[in-house]
Amino acid sequence: MRTLEHPSREDMQLDTVLAALADPVRRQVACRLFDHEDGHACGTFDLPVSKSTSTHHFRVLREAGVIRQEYRGTSIMNSLRREDLEIRFPGLLEAVFAAQHIEDTTSR
């Protein structure tokens, strides 16, 4: 079975996680996963970038430890590493996504 490399919880670095979430496209992916507990295939995200750029964004999120990616058949399923991030950086996800929600509602 094919597997993808993920950092352990202990190896997650705050700077790397924040850099991954600083990009609006990657934050959009993480916000969608935050709102939905079940995993989503990469192709189900409606992102404003090409497929190759989308693949790059998913890789950055995975390598930072923000998401977990697992093969299911020919699809790669994505899920937010909510528990690992909350234990490693308490309150970070809530703060980032609350700020994103405020930005979304004020920019309309």
JODA-V518687 format. One record per residue. RES is the residue in one letter. D_CENTER is the distance of its C-alpha to the mean C-alpha in whole Angstrom. Layout:
res = <RES:RES>
d_center = <D_CENTER:D_CENTER>
This chain:
res = <M:R:T:L:E:H:P:S:R:E:D:M:Q:L:D:T:V:L:A:A:L:A:D:P:V:R:R:Q:V:A:C:R:L:F:D:H:E:D:G:H:A:C:G:T:F:D:L:P:V:S:K:S:T:S:T:H:H:F:R:V:L:R:E:A:G:V:I:R:Q:E:Y:R:G:T:S:I:M:N:S:L:R:R:E:D:L:E:I:R:F:P:G:L:L:E:A:V:F:A:A:Q:H:I:E:D:T:T:S:R>
d_center = <23:20:18:15:15:12:13:15:15:18:17:13:15:14:15:12:9:11:12:8:8:11:11:11:10:6:7:8:6:4:8:9:7:8:12:12:12:13:11:11:12:11:14:14:12:14:13:16:16:18:16:17:15:12:12:12:9:7:9:9:5:7:10:9:8:5:4:8:10:13:16:18:21:20:17:13:12:8:7:6:8:10:13:12:11:14:16:15:15:16:16:13:10:13:15:12:12:15:16:14:16:19:18:18:21:23:22:24>
